[in-house]
Each structure stands twice: as C-alpha cells, then as structure tokens.
Amino acid sequence: MTDTLTRDAIAQKIKRLEYRNLAFIDGQFVPARSGKTFPTLNPATGEVLTEVAACGSEDVDLAVQAARRAFNAGVWSGLAPAERKAIMKRFADLIDEHRLELAILESLEAGKPIGECFNVDIPDTANTIRWNAETADKLYDAVAPTAPDVVATVRREPLGVVGAVLPWNFPAMMVGWKLGPALVTGNCVVVKPAQLTSLSTLRIAELGHKAGIPAGVLNVVPGLGSTAGQAIGMHPDVDLIAFTGSTAVGRRFLEYSAATNLKRVALELGGKNPQVVMPDVSDLKTVASNVLASAFWNMGENCSAGSRLVVHRSIKDALLDEMLVQLEADWKTGDPLDPELRLGALIQKDHMDKVLGFIDRAKAAGLTLLTGGERILEETGGYFVAPTIFDEVPRDAEIAREEIFGPVLAVIPFDTEEEAIAIANDTCYGLAASLWSDDISTVHRMSKAIRAGTVSVNCFSEGDITTPFGGYKQSGFGGRDKSVYAHEHYTELKTTWIKL
Ligand code: TAP
C-alpha cells in the first residue's frame, strides 16, 4: 500500500480524478442503450459530481446474457480453484493500490468521512476479496457414508448468474461482501449499485477486469431501483439475488422471485439495534465511547447502528454525562474530505429531511432532547445533521421503534433484567445488539436471550471476515454475509451416486 492519508495527497488525487460513469458489461464500459443518464451528487455540497448511465431492462438483459455466456463457457467456474484464487488476490491487491482514489470516490458520493473510507471501508473491501480468494483451494467437498458398493459425493457447485443489488451506505464494502463469496464459488455477477453511489463500484469492476477476471464474469448496471433493480429481480435467467437494503425493498425481491423463476433470494436488511447497559458496569468511560461509536459511526447510516441505548436507570445519568463530554470532544461534523473529522454529511436532501422529520416529531411529542436535534452547516449546501440524543424515550415511541438511519440515539431506561431483554427484543428487527456487563453469568444469560444475528459483549464490534453477519426476524432472510457460511447461498449442493 503506497497511499497515505494527508490533505495534500487528497488534493493531488482529486485533481487527477476521473469518473467511470458508464455501465460495465461484458468487459467494456458502455452507455445505457436508451442514452439516458442521471446525476450523482456530492452530499457535502449539493453539487453534481457527474452524470451516470441510467440502465434499464434492456441493459440488464445484456448484462445477464453476458454473465450467462461467461458461465456456460466455463471461463471462470472452469478454472482451477488456485487460478481463481490468484486472480482474486490480484484484484484485492489492485483495490489496495487504489485505496486513496477509492476512498475519495466513496467520500465524495456518499458524504462519508474520508478517514473511515481510507482506514475501514476500502481495506475491508480488499480484505474480503482476498480472504475469500484464499478459501478457493482450501475447502473440500464430501463423500457420504453410504453402502460399500456405491460412492456418493456431495459437492458444492456455483449457482450461475448472481444479481447483487446494493445500498448506498457502504458502497465498496457491500460490493466486496457480495463479490468475495460469489466469485470464489465460481458464479458470474451483475451488480446494481445504489443510484446515489455508483462511482466506486464501477472503478472496482474495472480493477477486477484488470486483475484478470474474464469479460462477462463481473458486470455493473448503474440505474434506479424501480428500473434496473426491478429488471434484475424479475429476470428469468438470474439464479440468485444477493440484496442488501431496506426491509421494504427486500420484500419486493421475494415477490419478484415468486412471480418469475423462483430465483434464490438472500436478504440483508434493516435494524433497530439495542445497546443494553447493565448496572454492574465499572468502566463508564469505555462504555460511553463505544455507545457513541455504535450510534454515530457513519452518521448512523448503518444497518447495525446501536440506535437504542437501553440502560439501567441507576447509571443512566452518569453514563449520559460522560457521553455528552466525549461527544463534544471527539465527534466533530464537517467536510467529509477532512481526515480529522468523524462525521460527514447524510446521503441526500430527502434522506436528511426524513431524519429531521423523526427529530421534529419526537420534539413535538415532548421527548427530552439532550443534544443536537437540528440541521447544521447549512451554508455549505451539504446535508449535515448534528448527532442527536433523546432521553427517557418510551419504548413505543416512534424513534424507539423505526429505523431512522441517521445520527439519532433514543435512550430507554429500564429497572429489571427481564425488562431490558423485553425492550431489546421488542422490534421486528434482529440484526445486531451490544451488551455491557462485568458479570459473566449475566453475560451468558442475556446474550442468549437477545434475538439478534450478532451480539457484541463489552465491545462495539462489526465482527470481521471470519464471522457470519446477518439478521434474525425481519433483518435478514436466506443466508449470511461474510465467512465461509456465505458460500452456502452462492452454491447448490449436488449429490452424485457412483455404483461400484
Ligand atoms: P433500499 O432503498 O432498500 O435500496 C437498496 C437497493 O435496492 C438500491 O440499489 C435501490 O435502488 C434498490 N431498489 C429500490 N427500490 C427497488 C425496487 N422496487 N426494486 C428493485 N430494487 C430496488 O435501501 P437503501 O436506502 O439504499 O439502504 C438503506 C437500507 O439498507 C437500510 O434499511 C439499512 O438498514 C439497510 N442495510 C442493511 C445492511 C445489512 S448488512 N443488513 C447493510 C447496509 C444497509 P435505488 O438506489 O435506485 O433506490
């Protein structure tokens, strides 16, 4: 890795930045067949960065056909696993080599703090692809314990064509989470990035091609959900939808599947995640810094954001006092390209207005606003909202139940352990949870009782590539991202009987 993150390096790189803004189909950048484009904006200024090809069903069809041709020709699935591994590792290396450029693209189009993009998102993307690549020649298929006069092998085979439909909050990371397992298991992929964040995905696809991924294996069709997204969902020759996004749109993909070819559907969806703090915790400073990080990382535009602080009444005020001190000191909002800042802009005006709507209704309902609660830095033209904390929030209040996807934390006090568990589980979601306690028995009991795909005890952890990530209840369906468990939904099991 040659890039460093300095103001000067960022300024130099931006001067030479070129946007990839066409569709990437069958190894080439091409305009949409209709010639249509849509603007992509910088949410920190409201200015247009570039126009991007607006793919429709015709373009999706071309991409799916290219992927199917590549799959049938075996140019990818037919390689020796060690060859696939080598190409994917080159791909990961190229992502690392372009770390600053990709971090800038990510920050410019998503409003994310450049430090997070450079230190977390882009390295995670490269690491996910590299880690999956390493599994290519290390996982074995099975021989079933059948009768002695037959051999029955149980093998994992690629599904064929995967449609990956992605959100805007972690554009590069989500591409990595889908491409890693899809490619290593031998599939061909058609990616539809969120319309607000196509640029880093298109550049990543180009790097994959440069690394040696054959034409047709990795395609990107930028466009709107209602056109390109729906066309992928409805396409009769797509074998799996790998979707990350809202629960509402996730449901649509189940409908598309049911209405067409019963394609597999794997959904990573929303969350309203609790951070439960028990009265026995001794280190309130550590708890406070982790609670803030969980709630406000990526401006709260994070499916696993700990947006509900479920805290024992006896320590609530002391914890909140510490949090307010740390928030003031450590969580500055401003230009996402400033490497010193931890909070950038929300993704777009409509989304900012939605977040402010939740805040205004909470204020109107008489909830106690501790800090924030307003748009800031309006003079920049950007969509900035101050990190916001409401205290004494009833568990049935709107901000205690709805996924806000912004920097808004609802503090919900409790008196008993049973009450804490009931509050933690009292949503339709079950993606992630944190639990803070110094008592090992409490930790065992409560981490088991909390219904979530990931429970982080005495830490704020997004996990790493070795652990599966996904949700219980309406937070997920049909498989997990990351780790070798992700390979399951990108493959079919084939049993072959051989009579001896
Ligand atoms: P969505 O609005 O659900 O959009 C996700 C993707 O689906 C976008 O590419 C979108 O295209 C497309 N889409 C929208 N409507 C569609 C339709 N009718 N048919 C087909 N495709 C359609 O989510 P978002 O706002 O980008 O992201 C925020 C949500 O993602 C939150 O709920 C968050 O919790 C969830 N999320 C979950 C995770 C995990 S791992 N569980 C991770 C990140 C985010 P457009 O861009 O054109 O709308």
Boltz pocket constraint, residues with backbone or C-beta under 6 A from the ligand:
constraints:
  - pocket:
      binder: B
      contacts: [[A, 165], [A, 166], [A, 167], [A, 168], [A, 169], [A, 170], [A, 192], [A, 193], [A, 194], [A, 195], [A, 196], [A, 223], [A, 224], [A, 225], [A, 226], [A, 228], [A, 229], [A, 230], [A, 233], [A, 244], [A, 245], [A, 246], [A, 247], [A, 248], [A, 249], [A, 250], [A, 252], [A, 268], [A, 269], [A, 270], [A, 271], [A, 302], [A, 303], [A, 304], [A, 403], [A, 405], [A, 431], [A, 469], [A, 470], [A, 471], [A, 475], [A, 481]]
      max_distance: 6.0
